[in-house]
Amino acid sequence: MRLHGAVIVGLLCVVVARDGGAAGQGGAQQPNILFFITDDESAVERSAYGWSKLPTPAFDRVAKDGVLFTNGFTTAPSCAPSRASVLTGRHFWELEQGGFIQAFIPEKYPTVSQILADDGYEVARTGKGWGPGSHPTLGIASESLGRKFDRETIADPPKGVHDNDYAGNFAKFLKTRDASKPFFFWAGVMEPHEPSGPDNYRLLEKEFGVSLDEVPLPPFMEDTPRKRQARANFLYEICLADRHLARMLASLEERGLLENTLVVVTADNGTAISDGSQALRGKASPYDLGCHVPLAMMWPARVPSGRTVTDFVSFADFAPTFLEAAGLDVPAGMTGRSLDPMLTSGKSGRVEPERDFMITGLEWHGEFDPESRSCRSIRDDRYAYLVRYANVDGQGQPLDTAALVMPVKEELYDLEKDPWQLHDLASDPAMAAAASGFSTGHYLATVFRQETGVTPLKYGAAASTGR
C-alpha cells in the first residue's frame, strides 16, 4: 500500500433549504441542499480575497450574507480525488483507488448523497459530478448523485463554454421534484476548465466591464498581450459561472426557499496555470494556487451573516456538515469534521483553535514515468512545507518501499513575506527551526509516511510503499 498525504480544497456551492422537508432525528425540519462546484479555480480569482477585482456578485452575496472562509482547501489539487472527498467525507489518501484520477471510488465507502437518499432525500444533479473516472462493480454506481438534469441548454454558447444551462436545469428540477421531500442537488459547473474560447476576452470586457489592462496576472507570469488574453478568456468563464449561481439563488427566492438554504460555494481545485519554465503552479501542484480554493457559505435561517472565518477547513468536512445539518448521524468512517457548529456560532476569526493547519497532496494526475507529481504539503498561517516524491528509478523501474518514502525535494515558504511561494527557503540555515517545527509539531513523518495511505494504481494493489 502506498502511503501519501493530502488535505485541501477547487469551487462548490451548497444550498440547504426547508420546504416541506421531513423531520430529522432531532425533530427539526430537514433542509434541502444545493451543492454548486466549479472546475479549476483558485481562491485568489475571487475579489472577496483581495487580489482580483473580477466582478462575481453572486459569490460576494453569499460571503456577505453568510461566512467567507479564508482557508478553504481541497484535499487534492485534482478533480476526481477532491470530489471523492466531498462525497465520502474522507481525505484522498483514505480512499484507496478513489484517491486517483481516472479510477473509481470503492463501494465500501458510504457517500453523503446515498445516505441522504436512504433517509428520504430526493437526490439529483446537473453538469459534472464525480470524475473523471469509472464505475466498475467494485465502485460506487454512476447514479450515486441521483437523476441527471442536463436537457436545458444554452443556444450558441461562446467558444470554450459548455451549452449546459446549469441554472435552467436546477429550475427544472425545482419545478418537477416532489415538494414533500427535502432534496440534495449537485450543480457541477464545468467552467472555467480550459480550453477557453480564444476571443472571450472581448466578451469579458463587453459583458462584465473588465478590460485587458485590468486583468490580474500572477507575479511569475510574463506580462504580454497574449498572456493577458489567455487569462481574460479564462476569467470570463468564472463570471459566467457566477451568473448561474445568481440565477439559482433567484430560483430559490422565487419559491420562498432561500431563507432556509445553506449555500456553500467553492471549486474542486485551483487554476490550471504554470510559470515561465512551464512548471505547474496551480492545479496538480502542492502550492496554494493548486489547493487553496474559494469558499463561502450562507444559510439565512441559521447562520449569522457578515463573518470572515480563518479556520482551516477541508473538502472532507462537507459530508459531515450536510449530514449534521439534516439531523443525521455521521458514519464513523468519515474523518472530516462538521462545520455546522462553526457556522451557527456567530463567531469570526479563528473559531476552533485546533483548525490551525492543513495537509494536502497528490498521488497521480495522468503523468507518465519518470515524471512524477506525487507530493505532500503541510501549511499553517505562516509557512508552507512541501515534499515531492519519485515513483521510479533512473531506469524507469518501480522504487522499493524505502526509496518511495524518501523525498526527492523539499520546499519551504514564508507565506507572510512570500504569499506566491516563489522563494524556496528549504536550504536556508536560518529557516531550520521553522522546518523542524513542521516535522515535529505537525508529525511530518507520521502524516506523510504512515497515515496517508493510498493503494497505488500504477504498480498494483500488492505494492507496498512507505508514503
C-alpha positions in Angstrom: 0.0 0.0 0.0 1.4 3.4 -1.0 1.1 5.9 1.7 0.5 9.6 0.9 -1.0 12.7 2.4 -3.3 15.4 1.2 -5.8 17.8 2.6 -7.0 20.8 0.6 -9.9 22.4 -1.0 -11.1 23.9 -6.3 -15.4 25.8 -6.4 -18.5 24.4 -4.8 -21.8 25.8 -3.7 -24.0 24.1 -1.3 -27.5 25.2 -0.6 -29.8 23.9 2.0 -33.5 24.9 2.2 -36.5 23.8 4.1 -39.7 23.5 2.1 -41.9 20.7 3.2 -38.8 18.6 4.3 -39.2 15.8 6.7 -38.1 15.9 10.3 -34.5 14.9 11.1 -33.5 12.7 14.1 -33.6 15.7 16.4 -37.2 16.6 15.3 -36.2 19.7 13.3 -37.3 20.0 9.7 -34.6 18.8 7.3 -33.0 21.3 4.9 -32.6 21.0 1.2 -29.1 21.0 -0.1 -27.7 22.5 -3.3 -24.1 21.8 -3.9 -22.5 24.1 -6.5 -19.0 23.4 -7.6 -16.9 25.0 -10.4 -14.0 23.3 -12.2 -10.4 24.6 -11.7 -10.4 27.9 -9.8 -8.0 29.2 -7.1 -9.3 31.3 -4.2 -7.3 34.4 -5.4 -9.5 34.6 -8.6 -12.4 35.9 -6.4 -12.4 39.6 -5.5 -13.5 38.7 -2.0 -10.0 37.6 -1.2 -8.5 41.0 -2.1 -6.1 40.4 -5.1 -8.5 40.2 -8.0 -11.2 42.8 -8.9 -13.2 40.3 -11.0 -16.9 41.0 -10.6 -18.6 38.0 -9.1 -21.6 39.5 -7.3 -23.3 36.2 -6.5 -20.3 34.8 -4.7 -19.9 38.1 -2.9 -23.5 38.0 -1.8 -23.1 34.5 -0.3 -20.0 35.8 1.5 -21.7 38.9 2.8 -24.9 37.2 3.8 -23.1 34.3 5.4 -19.5 33.4 6.0 -16.3 33.9 4.0 -13.7 31.2 4.7 -10.2 32.4 4.1 -8.6 29.0 4.5 -10.7 26.6 2.4 -8.7 23.8 0.9 -9.4 20.8 -1.4 -7.9 17.5 -0.2 -6.1 17.1 -3.5 -5.5 19.5 -6.4 -7.1 17.1 -8.9 -10.8 16.7 -9.9 -11.6 13.1 -9.1 -9.9 12.8 -5.7 -11.2 16.2 -4.5 -14.7 15.4 -5.5 -14.4 11.9 -3.9 -13.6 13.6 -0.6 -16.7 15.7 -0.8 -18.9 12.6 -1.3 -17.2 10.4 1.3 -16.1 12.8 4.0 -12.7 11.3 3.8 -9.3 12.6 2.8 -8.0 11.4 -0.6 -5.3 9.2 1.0 -8.1 7.3 2.8 -9.9 6.3 -0.3 -7.7 3.7 -2.0 -8.5 3.9 -5.8 -10.7 6.9 -5.0 -7.5 8.9 -4.4 -6.6 8.8 -8.1 -7.9 10.5 -11.2 -9.3 8.1 -13.8 -10.0 5.4 -11.2 -13.1 4.7 -9.1 -14.5 5.2 -5.5 -14.7 1.8 -3.8 -18.3 1.0 -3.0 -17.4 0.2 0.6 -17.2 3.9 1.4 -20.6 5.4 2.1 -21.4 8.6 0.2 -23.3 11.5 1.6 -25.7 11.5 -1.4 -26.6 7.9 -0.8 -27.1 8.4 2.9 -29.4 11.3 2.3 -31.3 9.4 -0.4 -31.8 6.5 2.1 -33.2 8.9 4.5 -35.8 10.2 2.0 -34.0 13.0 0.3 -34.5 13.5 -3.4 -31.0 13.4 -5.0 -30.2 14.9 -8.4 -27.5 16.7 -10.3 -26.5 18.7 -13.3 -23.2 19.0 -15.1 -20.0 17.4 -13.8 -20.5 15.1 -10.8 -17.7 12.9 -9.5 -14.9 12.2 -12.0 -13.2 11.7 -14.3 -13.2 8.0 -13.5 -15.2 4.8 -14.0 -17.9 2.9 -12.2 -16.9 -0.8 -12.1 -18.7 -3.4 -10.0 -16.4 -2.6 -7.1 -17.0 1.1 -7.3 -19.9 3.4 -6.5 -22.7 3.4 -9.1 -22.9 6.1 -11.7 -26.3 7.0 -10.2 -24.8 7.9 -6.9 -25.6 11.5 -7.4 -29.2 10.8 -8.4 -31.2 11.8 -11.5 -29.4 13.9 -14.1 -30.9 17.2 -15.3 -28.9 18.2 -18.4 -31.6 18.8 -21.0 -31.9 22.6 -20.6 -29.2 24.1 -22.9 -27.9 27.4 -24.0 -28.2 28.2 -27.7 -25.0 29.1 -29.4 -22.7 29.4 -26.3 -19.4 31.2 -26.6 -16.5 29.1 -27.8 -15.0 27.0 -25.0 -18.2 27.2 -22.9 -20.4 24.2 -22.4 -24.0 24.5 -23.5 -25.4 23.2 -20.2 -27.8 25.7 -18.7 -27.0 24.7 -15.2 -29.3 27.2 -13.6 -32.1 26.3 -16.0 -31.7 22.7 -15.1 -31.8 23.5 -11.5 -35.0 25.4 -12.1 -36.4 22.5 -14.0 -35.6 20.2 -11.1 -37.3 22.5 -8.6 -40.5 22.5 -10.8 -40.6 18.7 -11.1 -39.4 17.5 -7.8 -41.5 16.0 -5.0 -42.0 19.1 -2.8 -42.9 16.8 0.2 -39.2 15.6 0.3 -36.0 17.5 1.1 -33.5 17.5 -1.8 -29.8 17.3 -2.4 -28.8 18.8 -5.7 -25.3 18.8 -7.1 -24.6 21.6 -9.5 -21.3 20.7 -11.2 -20.4 23.7 -13.4 -17.7 22.7 -15.9 -16.3 26.2 -16.2 -13.7 27.6 -16.0 -11.9 24.4 -17.0 -9.7 25.0 -20.1 -9.6 25.2 -23.1 -11.1 28.6 -23.2 -12.5 30.4 -26.2 -9.7 32.3 -28.0 -11.7 35.6 -28.2 -13.7 35.5 -25.0 -11.5 38.3 -23.6 -13.6 40.6 -25.7 -16.8 39.3 -24.0 -15.2 39.8 -20.6 -14.9 43.5 -21.3 -18.3 43.8 -23.2 -20.4 41.9 -20.6 -18.5 42.4 -17.4 -16.5 45.6 -17.9 -13.1 44.1 -17.4 -10.5 45.3 -20.0 -7.2 43.6 -20.7 -5.2 46.1 -18.7 -7.4 45.3 -15.7 -6.8 41.5 -15.9 -4.7 40.4 -12.9 -1.5 38.4 -13.6 0.4 36.4 -11.0 3.9 37.8 -10.5 5.5 34.7 -12.1 3.6 35.2 -15.4 5.2 37.2 -18.2 3.1 40.2 -19.0 2.4 40.1 -22.7 -0.8 40.7 -24.7 -1.2 37.0 -25.4 -0.9 36.1 -21.8 -3.4 38.7 -20.8 -5.8 37.5 -23.4 -5.5 33.9 -22.2 -6.1 34.9 -18.6 -9.1 37.0 -19.7 -10.6 34.1 -21.7 -10.3 32.0 -18.5 -11.7 34.7 -16.2 -14.7 35.2 -18.5 -15.9 31.7 -17.6 -15.7 32.4 -13.9 -18.0 35.3 -14.4 -20.4 33.1 -16.4 -20.4 30.5 -13.6 -21.3 33.3 -11.1 -24.2 34.2 -13.3 -25.6 30.7 -13.0 -25.1 30.9 -9.2 -27.1 34.2 -9.2 -29.9 32.6 -11.1 -30.0 29.6 -8.8 -30.3 31.9 -5.8 -33.1 33.7 -7.6 -34.9 30.4 -8.2 -34.8 29.6 -4.5 -36.0 33.1 -3.6 -38.9 32.8 -6.1 -40.1 29.7 -4.3 -39.5 31.0 -0.8 -36.7 28.6 -0.1 -33.6 30.8 0.3 -34.2 31.7 4.0 -33.6 28.1 5.0 -30.9 27.4 2.4 -27.3 26.7 3.2 -25.2 27.9 0.3 -21.6 26.7 0.1 -19.5 28.0 -2.8 -16.1 26.5 -3.7 -14.1 25.0 -6.6 -12.8 21.4 -6.9 -9.1 22.5 -7.2 -7.1 25.5 -8.2 -6.5 27.3 -11.5 -4.5 25.4 -14.2 -1.5 27.7 -14.5 2.3 27.3 -14.9 5.2 29.7 -14.6 7.8 30.7 -17.3 9.6 27.4 -17.1 6.3 25.6 -17.6 6.4 24.2 -14.0 2.9 23.7 -12.6 2.0 26.4 -10.1 -1.8 25.7 -9.8 -3.9 22.6 -10.5 -2.0 19.4 -9.9 0.6 21.1 -7.7 1.0 21.4 -4.0 1.1 25.2 -4.0 -1.7 27.4 -2.7 -2.7 28.1 -6.3 -3.5 24.4 -6.7 -5.1 23.7 -3.3 -6.5 26.9 -1.8 -10.0 27.4 -3.2 -12.8 29.9 -2.8 -15.3 29.0 -0.1 -18.3 30.9 1.1 -21.4 29.6 2.9 -24.7 31.2 3.8 -27.9 29.9 5.5 -30.0 32.9 6.5 -32.3 30.9 8.8 -29.4 29.6 10.9 -26.1 31.2 10.1 -25.3 34.7 11.3 -24.1 36.8 8.4 -21.2 39.2 7.7 -18.4 37.0 9.1 -15.0 36.0 8.0 -13.6 32.8 9.4 -9.9 31.9 9.3 -10.1 28.2 10.4 -8.5 25.7 8.0 -11.3 23.6 6.5 -11.2 20.8 4.1 -13.4 19.1 1.4 -13.6 16.2 3.8 -15.6 18.4 6.1 -18.6 18.9 3.8 -20.3 15.5 4.0 -20.3 15.6 7.9 -21.7 19.1 7.6 -24.5 18.1 5.4 -25.5 15.2 7.5 -25.4 17.1 10.7 -27.5 19.9 9.1 -30.0 17.2 8.1 -30.0 15.8 11.7 -28.4 12.5 10.7 -25.7 10.5 12.2 -22.2 10.9 10.7 -20.7 7.4 9.9 -17.6 6.6 12.0 -15.5 6.2 8.8 -16.0 9.8 7.8 -12.9 11.5 9.1 -13.9 15.1 8.2 -15.4 17.3 10.9 -18.7 19.0 10.6 -18.7 22.8 10.1 -22.2 23.2 11.5 -21.1 24.3 15.0 -18.7 26.9 13.4 -21.4 28.1 11.0 -24.0 28.6 13.7 -21.6 30.0 16.3 -21.8 33.6 15.2 -18.1 33.9 15.7 -15.5 35.3 13.3 -11.7 34.8 13.0 -10.3 31.5 14.3 -13.4 29.8 15.7 -11.9 26.4 16.5 -8.3 26.9 17.6 -7.3 23.3 16.7 -8.0 24.1 13.0 -4.7 25.8 12.6 -3.1 23.8 9.7 -3.9 21.9 6.6 -2.5 18.8 4.9 -2.8 18.4 1.1 -1.2 16.3 -1.6 -1.4 14.4 -4.8 -0.5 10.9 -5.9 -1.0 10.9 -9.6 -2.6 13.2 -12.3 -2.1 11.3 -15.5 1.6 11.8 -15.9 3.9 9.2 -17.4 7.0 7.9 -15.7 9.6 9.2 -15.0 7.6 12.4 -14.4 6.0 12.5 -11.0 3.5 14.8 -9.5 3.4 12.9 -6.2 3.7 15.4 -3.4 2.5 16.4 0.0 2.1 19.7 1.7 1.6 21.0 5.3 0.5 24.6 5.6 -0.3 26.8 8.5 -0.8 30.6 8.8 2.9 31.4 8.4 4.6 28.6 6.5 4.1 26.0 3.7 6.2 22.9 3.7 6.2 20.8 0.5 7.6 17.4 -0.2 7.9 15.8 -3.6 8.4 12.0 -4.3 9.7 9.9 -7.2 7.9 6.8 -8.4 10.6 5.1 -10.5 14.4 5.0 -10.5 16.7 6.2 -13.3 16.0 3.1 -15.4 12.2 3.5 -15.1 11.8 0.7 -12.6 9.4 1.0 -9.6 11.1 2.0 -6.4 11.1 -0.1 -3.4 9.4 0.9 -0.2 12.5 2.7 1.3 13.0 4.8 -1.8 9.4 5.6 -2.3 9.1 7.3 1.1 12.2 9.4 0.7 11.6 13.0 -0.6 13.4 13.9 -3.7 12.8 17.6 -3.0 11.6 19.6 0.0 10.4 23.2 -0.2 9.6 25.8 2.5 7.9 29.1 2.0 7.3 32.0 4.4 3.8 33.0 3.4 3.8 36.3 5.2 6.7 37.5 3.1 6.1 35.3 0.0 2.4 34.6 -0.5 3.0 33.4 -4.1 5.5 30.8 -2.9 8.3 31.9 -5.2 11.3 31.9 -2.9 12.2 28.4 -1.5 13.8 28.7 1.9 14.3 24.9 2.5 18.1 25.3 2.2 18.3 28.5 4.2 20.0 27.7 7.6 18.1 30.5 9.2 14.9 28.6 8.5 15.9 25.3 10.1 13.8 26.0 13.2 10.7 26.5 11.1 11.3 23.3 9.1 11.9 21.4 12.3 8.6 22.8 13.7 6.7 21.2 10.8 8.5 17.9 11.3 7.8 17.7 15.0 4.8 19.9 15.6 2.7 18.5 12.8 4.1 14.9 12.9 5.5 15.1 9.4 6.9 11.6 9.4 3.7 10.0 10.6 1.4 12.0 8.4 3.4 11.8 5.3 4.7 8.2 5.6 2.3 6.2 7.7 -1.2 7.7 7.9 -1.6 9.0 4.4 -2.1 5.7 2.6 -3.2 5.2 -1.0 -3.3 1.9 -2.9 -1.2 2.5 -6.0 -2.7 2.1 -9.4 0.5 2.0 -11.5 2.2 -0.8 -9.6 -0.7 -2.9 -8.4 -2.5 -3.2 -5.2 0.1 -5.5 -3.7 2.8 -2.9 -3.9 3.8 -1.6 -0.5 5.4 1.8 0.0 6.1 3.9 3.0 4.4 7.0 1.6 
